[in-house]
Amino acid sequence: MVMAMKKLTYTGTNYDEVKRLCGDRVLAPYFCMGFSMLSVDTGDGFVTVNEGDTIVLEDDGTLRIENVANQ
């Protein structure tokens, strides 16, 4: 079965959608300096996901984060 790449932008309020995409590889959101963040295990360790960042589920099942600050 071939899986298509999926993308989801973290808004700070869509944790349930992120959980459905990432499963057990996501930690519950936390708040820092007025912003909502969460951590996702990409396979290379946990990466912080900030509001506005995009979580990408690759065809092979790996996760990567597209940081809004790096675009």
C-alpha positions in Angstrom: 0.0 0.0 0.0 1.4 3.4 -1.0 0.8 6.2 1.5 0.5 9.8 0.3 2.4 12.5 2.1 0.3 14.5 4.5 0.8 18.0 5.9 -0.8 19.8 8.8 0.0 23.3 10.2 -0.1 23.5 14.0 -2.3 26.4 15.0 -2.0 26.0 18.8 -5.6 24.8 19.0 -5.6 21.7 16.7 -3.9 19.2 19.0 -6.5 16.5 18.2 -5.7 16.7 14.5 -2.0 16.6 15.3 -2.6 13.6 17.5 -4.5 11.8 14.7 -1.6 12.5 12.3 1.3 11.7 14.6 -0.2 9.1 17.0 2.0 8.3 19.9 4.9 10.3 18.5 3.5 13.6 19.8 3.6 15.0 23.4 0.8 17.0 24.8 1.0 20.8 24.1 2.6 23.1 26.6 2.6 26.9 27.0 5.6 29.2 27.1 5.5 32.9 27.0 2.0 33.0 25.8 2.5 30.5 22.9 1.4 26.9 22.5 4.1 24.4 21.6 4.3 20.7 21.4 7.1 18.1 20.8 7.1 15.5 18.0 9.4 12.5 17.8 10.8 12.6 14.3 12.8 9.4 14.7 15.9 11.5 15.2 14.6 12.7 18.6 12.0 15.1 19.8 11.6 18.4 17.9 9.6 21.4 19.2 6.7 22.4 17.1 5.6 26.1 17.4 2.3 27.7 16.3 2.5 28.1 12.5 5.0 25.2 11.9 3.9 22.5 9.5 4.1 18.8 10.4 4.8 16.6 7.4 4.1 12.9 7.4 6.3 11.5 4.6 5.3 8.6 2.3 7.5 6.3 4.3 5.8 7.2 7.6 8.6 9.5 9.0 7.8 12.9 10.4 9.5 16.1 9.7 8.8 19.7 10.8 8.8 22.7 8.5 9.6 25.6 10.8 7.8 28.9 10.0 11.0 30.7 11.2 13.2 29.0 8.7 11.0 29.7 5.6 
